[in-house]
Amino acid sequence: MNRLFLSPPHMSGKEQEYISEVFESNYIAPLGAFVNRFEESIKAYTGTSNALALSSATAGLHLALRVLGIGQGDVVLASTFTFIGSVNAILYQGAIPVFIDSDESWNLSPALLKKAIYESSVKPKALIVTHLYGQVAKLDEIVAICKEEDIFLIEDAAESLGASFQGKQSGTFGDMGVYSFNGNKILTTSGGGMLVSANEAWIAKAKFLSTQAKENFIYYEHKEYGYNYRMSNVLAAIGVAQMEVLDERIKRKREIFEFYQEQLSAIEELSFMPEIKSSRGNRWLSTLVFNRTNPMNVIEALEKVGVESRLLWKPMHLQPLFKERQAFVDGTSEAFFKQGICLPSPTNSTNNELMPVVEVIRNVCS
Ligand SMILES: *Cc1c(COP(=O)(O)O)cnc(C)c1O
């Protein structure tokens, strides 16, 4: 039997053709037509007006902080229940992360966000909010708080490409947003990211910084330091092909979620990650918490039948790296971490192939 993975890459079938076009043109790098096409397809899909293709979403978050003028000693609020890639860039900039817990939505708690703002001795400059596992956070409340308090909002939409709230795409609510095309995301270019913003000048500045901050001179002139963060034309060709099947991938991810929910509905101790009102998630990973069963027992039992599963993200405020950092928490994400798991959600699978997952969970929970 083939091993079942959490979220393996799934090609559309067009990738080779587009990559061949790149090779025939000789422009495997630097840049080229597919980088533009990839950016255009993200703009068309998400409705953002400016997009910048990068080597990763982490690079995008780093550029976002740089462009927004966030640096040494500045306070940046962030979801604690997330992957480290959300917050590493805060450290790259010498800024100070302050972590905020989740609420019943699993995503950032607006109430704790307010508390963090009112109780911080230094006024926070920005918030990085994560849309966990493809479901959007309470964007209406979060956007309102950030506007009111004059705090930049950066959306970590690395996991939530194609998810929407009130009909608007995740990643386009904040001052800036990022998507990831890392190997395990809903779409992949093997590695890559996209920075988006309604602000043209910010994206232009990010582009300049992403290509070594070369001034517009006939020779190489530098007034500030930049990075080598741009995406290659070869990977962008993969991205263009992947964007063509985004809707199909979301459809299948959502079917997988519904399949698990239905098949496991008799087990009372389970609760799946919710989808907040007026939102539509991409269900990148199907996730649930057990009320009673130790999730490690489930993970081990799944492993025995060749199925990959994982605990939910370990919150940032529990990481040794951040043990000295301030956090506004109430135990919510810690409980999720102790009780929850991510289930295999491969779009290139049939419901039949996912049946062993269901059977193992039924067995362990009985
Ligand atoms: C994957 C991920 C990132 C990092 O994306 P890269 O493209 O690998 O840099 C950041 N935040 C979250 C929530 C992620 O899941």
Ligand as a Chemical Component Dictionary entry (heavy atoms), coordinates in Angstrom:
data_LIG
# 
_chem_comp.id                   LIG 
_chem_comp.type                 NON-POLYMER 
_chem_comp.pdbx_formal_charge   0 
_chem_comp.three_letter_code    LIG 
# 
loop_
_chem_comp_atom.comp_id 
_chem_comp_atom.atom_id 
_chem_comp_atom.alt_atom_id 
_chem_comp_atom.type_symbol 
_chem_comp_atom.charge 
_chem_comp_atom.model_Cartn_x 
_chem_comp_atom.model_Cartn_y 
_chem_comp_atom.model_Cartn_z 
_chem_comp_atom.pdbx_ordinal 
LIG C1 C1 C 0 4.424 27.404 5.310 1  
LIG C2 C2 C 0 4.157 28.552 6.208 2  
LIG C3 C3 C 0 4.986 29.683 6.236 3  
LIG C4 C4 C 0 6.276 29.757 5.499 4  
LIG O1 O1 O 0 6.147 29.659 4.125 5  
LIG P1 P1 P 0 7.480 29.457 3.249 6  
LIG O2 O2 O 0 7.021 29.711 1.856 7  
LIG O3 O3 O 0 7.914 28.041 3.467 8  
LIG O4 O4 O 0 8.489 30.433 3.719 9  
LIG C5 C5 C 0 4.636 30.738 7.042 10 
LIG N1 N1 N 0 3.540 30.695 7.800 11 
LIG C6 C6 C 0 2.711 29.647 7.808 12 
LIG C7 C7 C 0 1.490 29.699 8.652 13 
LIG C8 C8 C 0 3.003 28.528 7.039 14 
LIG O5 O5 O 0 2.208 27.456 7.090 15 
# 
loop_
_chem_comp_bond.comp_id 
_chem_comp_bond.atom_id_1 
_chem_comp_bond.atom_id_2 
_chem_comp_bond.value_order 
_chem_comp_bond.pdbx_ordinal 
LIG C1 C2 SING 1  
LIG C2 C3 SING 2  
LIG C2 C8 DOUB 3  
LIG C3 C4 SING 4  
LIG C3 C5 DOUB 5  
LIG C4 O1 SING 6  
LIG O1 P1 SING 7  
LIG P1 O2 DOUB 8  
LIG P1 O3 SING 9  
LIG P1 O4 SING 10 
LIG C5 N1 SING 11 
LIG N1 C6 DOUB 12 
LIG C6 C7 SING 13 
LIG C6 C8 SING 14 
LIG C8 O5 SING 15 
# 
